[in-house]
Amino acid sequence: MDDQTRPPLAGAGFTLVEVLVALAIVTGAALALAAVLAQGTQILLASQAQMIATEKATEAVESVFTARDTRVLAWAQVRNVAGASGADGGIFLDGPQPLRSAGPDGLVNTADDGPIEALVLPGPDNLLGTADDQRVPLTDFTREIEIRDLGPNLRRLRVTVRYRVGTGTREHVLVTYISSYA
C-alpha cells in the first residue's frame, strides 16, 4: 500500500472546537495587551499635568514659608480669610481658586493675584523664548491652600491642586507644617 491509498488517520489535525478555543485565548490576550497600551497612553498624557500640579503645590508652600521667614506676614496673617472658625482673619483665600500668578505681595491664592498662569511651549521654530512661542492657559487647574491651627505656634498647611485629564479629575495634595519660628 502506498502513501496515496492509505486511509486518513483518526485524530489527525485540529477539530473546529480546538480552533475556536485557541482563537478565544489569543483574542483575550490581544485585548489585555490593548488595555495595557491604552492605560499606559493615558498615564503618559496625564504626566505633564501631574508634574505641573506637583510644582504648583510646592510653589504655594514655598511662598508661605518665604513670607513667614522674611516677615512679609505676621504670624496672625498666616491663615485663611474665613478658615475653620469662619473668621480666621488671614490673607489666603478659602476654597479652590483658579491657578493665578502671584500678585504684588508675592503670594499665591491671595486677593491681589494676577492673571491665570500659562504654560509656554516652543512654537514652529522649536525654540523657547522666541516670538512664535505658544501660551496655553492653565484653566483646567485649581489650587486650594488650607491652613489650620494645631497649637499657638504650629499650623498644618495643606495645598490641593486639582486638574482635569480627559473626562476625569485628579488631584495632588501636599501637606506640611509651619511654625511661628522663622
N, C-alpha and C positions, 0 to 999 in steps of 0.2 A: 504494500500500500504506500503510495507516495504522498507527499505533503498536500497535494491539491485535492485528494479524495478523502482526506482524514476528516471525520466529523468534528464540529467545534466542541471544545472542552466546556463542561459545565462550570460556571463561576468565572469565566474569563471576562475581563473588562469591569466596568462600573455600572451599577444599576442607577436608574433615574433618581431614586431616593438618596443614594450616596452623593450624587452630584448636587442635588438640592441642598443637602445638609452642609456640604463643603462650601457651596455658594453663600449660604446664610452666615457661616462662620467668617468667611472673607469679607462679606458686606458689613457685618458687625465690627470687625477690626478696622475697616476703612472709615466707618462712621465715627469710631472712637478717635482715630487719628485726626479726622476733620474737626472734631470737637476740641481736641487739644490745640490744634492750629488756630482755631477761632478764639479760644481763650487766651492764647499767647499773643495774638494780634491785639486783642482788647487791652491786655496789660501793657503792651508796648505803646499803644495810643494814649493810655492814661498816664504813662510815666512822666511826661513833661508837665502835666497838670499837677501831679503829685509832688514833683520837685518844686514847682512854684509855690504850692501850698506850704510845704516844709519851710522854704526860705522866708515866706511872708509871716509865718508864725514866729520864726526865730527873730526876724526883724522887729516885730512888735515887742517881744520880751526884751530884746536888747535896748530898745528905745526907752522902755520903762526903767530899766536898771540905769541907763545913762542919765536920765532925768533925775533920778534919785542921787546918783553919785556926784553929779555936777551941781546939785542943789537948785536945778531949774524948778523943781516942785518941792513943796513942803511935804512932809510925811502924811499930813492930813489930806492932801490932794491926790495921793496915790490910791485912788478908789474910783468906783463907777459913780456916775452922776446920781442915779437912784439907788442902785445896789440892792443888797438884801433887805435893808431897812426901809427902802423907798425914798430915803433922803440921806444917802451917804455923803453927798457933798463933794465928790471927787470931780475929775475932769474927763474921765474916759466914758464914752457913750455906751449906754446899755444895749444889749441885743446885737444881732448880726448887722453889720454895716457894709456897704459896698467897699471894695478894696481900693481905697483912695490913697494918694500920696500924702506924706506928712505936710502939714501947713507950716506957718512961721514958727510955731513952738517946737518943731522938730519931732513931734509925737504923732503916732497914727491913732485913729479912732477917737479923735477929739473934735470939738466943734469947728475948728479952723482948718480942717483937712482940705487938700487941694482936689484936683480932678481925679477921675478914675485912672488908675495906673494902666500902662500898656506894655505889652511885650514887643520889643523892637527886633525885627527879623531882617536879614540882608535882602536887598531887592534883586532884580535881574542880574546885576553885575557880581552878585555873590560876595560883596564886600560890605561889612558893617561900618556904619558911620558916614555913609555917603548919602547924597540927596534922594536916591531911589529906595531907601530903606522903607520897610512896611511896618506900620504900627498896628498891633492887634490889641484892642482894649480888653482888659480882664473883667468883663461884665459877668462872667459865669462864676465869679468868686465872691464870697463874703468873709468877713473876719469879725470875730467877737472876742472882746477882752473882758474877762470876768475876774474881778478882784474881791476876795472875801477875807475878812479878819479872822485870824486864828488866835490872836492874842494882842496885847497892846503894841508889840514891836514885831509882829510876824503876820504876813498875809500870804494867801495862796493866789497865784497868778495863773489863770488858765486861758490860753488862746486857742480858739477853734476856727479853723479856716475850712469853709465848705465850698465845694466846687462841683460842677456838673461834668460828667463824662458820658457821652452818648445820651441815653434816656435816664440814666441814674444819677444819684447824688452821692458823693463821697465826702469824707471829712478827715482833716488832720488835726489832732489835739496835742497841744504841748502844755504840760503842767510843770510849774516850778514854784519856788517860794522866795519871797523877798522880805528882808528885814529893814528896820529903820536905820540900821547901822551901815554907813557907806564906807 
